């Protein structure tokens, strides 16, 4: 079968990673998966590196009148059987192009934001044959907004356990961090809902008790970097390291001793899964999404959402007694290997696509 993925967003994140990983996996199984994305998107570069065919189009709302015919032309040229859409703009353009050209349509939903009940929103969510959600938490939100549960299929995103291998070298020598210094870290994108402010405030408490380093990997430019750093007491600011965007995330994670994921709202949390795959001790916010695969005290530790004091207490407990942390890390990797493998995600997605294509 030939599958066309459409994607609006230009930046790189868990959503775009899911698209490229699935496309590469299905291509490896003998299918033909191509991607249509916004011009200049990071996903275009990443996809081409994997040998995936890419079309760059003007994926903005104001260009629907030209983008929809362009997508229809691509579908005809490539003999597309099924279209998968991901974000708001491309779900309109790709969804309408699919329906106008008689293709099957699957909508992906990656986040927890409720959808509107207005007629236009209801229409665009009514036209897909199926809606794939990346977690049960996302499914529950959409069902709560009135979408029929039988149209919602949970297929979680995956982690390449071969790439996120705990045996990779770390960055301590490169960063000038001694071997006996504890590194607390986070590798998610910087947005308000990711909760990095809580981690920075907790670092003040942690740093007053035990010297350590706080390490971030994720694109962050001024003046936002200064704003984030302002949450940290002046005496501790030299212990905060902003690496910016990194392509060697496994090595970044290897450098981190305690991974903190303080997200307030999360569809799944690919960065957390990557850290778990690396066998990292994870301290995470107690939100419904994470309760689906984190068991407190078994493969991670929960802290109360929006509570830097409780976050600091959990991290300090692991710094004072490292043995429980090692066990948590081992169990975390086992969880990822069992539940979030690439082969499992690709097989489930392939089955869903075939079901949609064969439906009468």
SEKEMAR-115993 format. One record per residue (C-alpha): x, y, z. Coordinates in steps of 0.5 Angstrom, whole numbers, plus 500, padded with zeros to 3 digits. Layout:
N
XYZ;...
This chain:
360
500500500;502507499;501512505;502520505;503523512;502530512;505535517;504542519;509544524;516546522;520544529;522538531;519534537;515527539;510528534;515529528;519523530;513519530;511520523;519519521;519513525;513510523;514512515;521508516;519502519;513501514;518502508;522497511;516492511;515494503;510499503;511506500;510512505;512519503;511525507;508532505;510538510;511545510;517548507;523549511;521544516;526540520;522533519;524534511;531534513;530528518;526524513;530525507;536522512;532516512;531515505;523517505;521521500;518528501;514534498;515541501;508545500;506551503;502548509;499554512;491556513;491562508;494557502;489552502;486554496;493552492;495547497;489542497;490541489;497540490;496535495;491532490;496532485;501528489;496523491;495522484;502522482;504517488;498512487;496514495;492509498;491512505;492519508;495520515;494527518;497530524;496538526;490542525;492546518;494539515;488536517;484541513;488541507;490533507;483531510;479535504;484533499;484525501;476526501;476529494;480524491;477518494;483516499;482513506;483518511;486517518;487522523;493522529;492526535;498527539;496532545;491533550;488539548;480539548;477540541;471545540;464543539;463548533;460545527;467546523;471542528;466537528;466536521;474535520;473530526;468526522;471525516;477520518;476513518;479512524;483517529;489514532;491517539;498516542;496515549;489512553;489519556;488523549;483518548;479519554;480527552;477526545;471521548;470527553;469531547;464527544;467523539;465516539;470511542;469506537;473511532;479512537;485507537;490507541;497506538;503509543;509512540;516508540;523509542;529506538;532502544;538500539;539508539;538509546;543504548;546505556;552503553;554510549;559514552;557521556;559528555;562529562;569530559;566535554;562539558;567539564;563535569;567531574;565524575;563524582;558530580;551528580;547531574;540532574;537533567;531534562;531534554;524536553;522542548;521549552;514550553;510553558;506546559;513542560;514545567;521547567;520553571;518548577;525544576;529550576;525553582;526546585;534546583;535552589;532547594;537541591;543546590;543548598;543541600;547537595;552540590;550538583;549540576;542542572;543540565;538542559;538540552;533543547;533549543;532556547;534563545;534569548;531573552;527566554;534563556;535569561;527568563;528561565;535562569;532568573;528562577;535560579;538563585;544567583;549563587;547557583;546559576;553557574;551550575;545550570;547548563;543550557;546545551;541548546;539543540;542537540;542531535;546526540;541526545;543519547;549521550;546527553;542522557;548518559;551524562;544525566;544521573;537523575;532525569;526530571;520530567;515536570;510536565;503539566;500536560;503531556;500527550;505521552;512524553;517521548;523525551;521521558;521514554;527516551;530517558;527510561;530507555;537509557;536506564;535513567;532514574;526518572;522523577;516525574;509529575;503525577;499526571;494521568;498520562;504518566;500513571;499509565;506506564;509509571;508505577;511510583;517507586;517501581;520504575;520512577;518516582;512521582;512528585;506533586;504537580;506544580;510543587;517544586;518543594;516536593;520535586;526537590;525532596;524526591;530528587;534529594;532522596;535519590;541523591;542520598;541513597;543511590;541504590;533505589;535509583;539504580;533499580;528504578;532505572;533498570;525497571;524503566;528500561;525494561;518498561;520501554;523495551;516491553;511496551;514502547;518498541;518500534;516494531;510493536;508500534;509499526;506493526;499495530;499501525;500497519;494493521;490499522;491501516;490495512;483494516;481501514;483500507;479493507;473496510;467496506;
